[in-house]
């Protein structure tokens, strides 16, 4: 391990020389573990700031290099009873690698596991001698006058082998003034052994050790989802240098270098294709289920898979700055932020544990003093007997100590948050914090920007209506010929359709003039042609009969009302097109109309089904916000199934709409893709950026980012968040309920030490972890 230091300011200026180091601490796998490590670090000199993430098993510490070293930090963590495996450093002002996570654990073959299995064998043989082979359970030793049988020796062996790690952890908890499960279990094992309750001490030591191993396994499973995300980024890259291809670590590739990516290989860095074409599977970044065709000039992302062709990519970012790296960093950062529920759980557990510990002490000490003779109580035909012997009540006190630790209760929320956030990231949805995951599941209204969200944000030709003897190809030929000199987005749409239809030999206008706000005109083959709004041709003397509404859905009819020179428009065809929110461009001369071309911002294929699905999932109101005109807004809203729309909105007006929705419905989510949506995104409880892959601003400012241009991910996000809230509630109430029932059963003699460990500790911890991992099974639906 290395140590890099940086001076912030000049020495002697009173400022610190700060170094940030990230350490891997795999055994720190619960909030109480993190609390113990944090207390130990706070007592060390020179520690400035600590960030502990039990869900990833990492500790990030910023310290003053003039007062402490990395070794001091490691010693402080080890003083809390945890082993440090690795480190990665960064200077002040730079991000740490941000992709660190504890390595996979060999849970079942670890030294702790081996000791547990040996202890379990000792307990098994001890029980055999104690209850079955009683004749062979002879006294073999004596300690301080206390006779030890074969069974007792075996139980003591189990305590020494399996219980020693528990007692050791309890010792570190006591040193750090941490009232956690290790201290409680260590105390219980020592106390039971000291007064000769060897069976209870050995059983507690072995069962608790097994419970700890199972919890380690469960947490390691939860960490797997993040490891899978990190594994998407390749470690090496093939780079062209000095005319040769060399393989180097991806972290060493500089911006501007040419990276070679062959079929089947992962793209190592963000970049732009400079040679070749291929289908690229970028589902790890955007969640798109179908590979995307890429060619020269297209962007590609680190972690995407080159399916079939040879590509040369010019790197546009360092490996540490790639979109995938930022996603991983943000996912880890999201896990570090405590949600409101987590904060409540922490506060509650701070009262719960001391109260139950006091009850355990009272249970072990008061009844033997107060009950001089056995008492029998009949409850619904069942007789309960209460004796006053010390042994019975001491064991019940030990049992309450086991129940006193709220492990399952405390991990119920963070494990759910980890599972939900990492699952979303692998499906192309970046959630910036657990609080946003929770809040998204509670929204009652969702506001959607139109352009680029419900629609593709790109104009395209939707209808071609030729007149008279003009066919579609001729209409497109003259329309595209005129528009080739224009830079308007409408011109680009018409030219794209001409190219798509393979319309060749576009005429070149001898003269060209833009008629501001109306259209264009140019001279072709000695005749003046026009392309523009219907109003332009009305100025030229054509009566287009556009005032009546179509009654046949805008389809062509045989009869016509107006002679247009070269042909006739059916009644209200133009009005019908405009009613559908389309822009109509008519092409013709001063004496003849060739036809009309309708252009619109196409609705995304998934938009209608996405809105329907949101309603099915329970969203009360889906609202569309747009700066477009009333007609276009109404047409899109009707087509998609929007509950309510607001047209002709400036950015500040979008904020007003969001605020009115908050007043009426409560929590509101806003989905947008442009800078003009930023104020509304900031005003809503949840701001969701659409198509954020490769967009630094969206990644940094949005609460949630849909990495691809897929509105179909919105119902998935809502379903995931809603389910996460349900899972968190299930975990909290199940763990509290189980603890409460066990605590009530202890004084009545219904709950043994073994049952308290197996159900209250091991069982509930595994239960809440397994329940949380169900979130990974929620996947986006296909709406296309």
Secondary structure, DSSP 8 states (H G I E B T S, - for coil): -------SS-TTSS---EEEEEEE-TT--SHHHHHHHHHHHHTSTTEEEEEEETTTTEEEEEEETTT--HHHHHHHHHTTT-----EEEEETTS------------GGGSHHHHHHHHHHHHHHHHHIIIII-GGG--EEEEETTEEEEHHHHHHHHHIIIIIHHHHHHHHHHHHTT--SHHHHHHHHHHHHHHTT-HHHHHHHHHHHHHHHHHHHHHHHHHHHHHHHHHTTS-SEEEEEETTEEEEEEGGG--TT-EEEE-TT-B--S-EEEEE--EEEE-HHHH--SS-EEE-TT-EE-TT-EE-SS-EEEEE-S-GGGSHHHHHHHHHHHHHHS--HHHHHHHHHHHHHHHHHHHHHHHHHHHHHHH-SS-EEEEETTEEEEE---HHHHHHHHHHHHHHH--HHHHHHHHHHHHHHHHHHHHTTEEE--HHHHHHHTT-SEEEEEIIIIIEEEEEEEEEEEE-TT--HHHHHHHHHHHHTT--SHHHHHHHHHHHHTT-------SEEEEETTTEEEEEETTEEEEEE-HHHHHHTT-----SS--SSTT---S-BS---SS---BTTHHHHHHHTT-EEEEEEESS-EEEEEEEEEEE-TTHHHHHHHHHHHT-SEEEEE-SS-HHHHHHHHHHHT-SEEE-S--HHHHHHHHHHHHHHHSSEEEEE-SGGGHHHHHHSSEEEEES-TT-HHHHHH-SEEE-SS-TTHHHHHHHHHHHHHHHHHHHHHHHHHHHHHHHHHHHTT---HHHIIIIIIIIHHHHHHHHHHGGGG-------
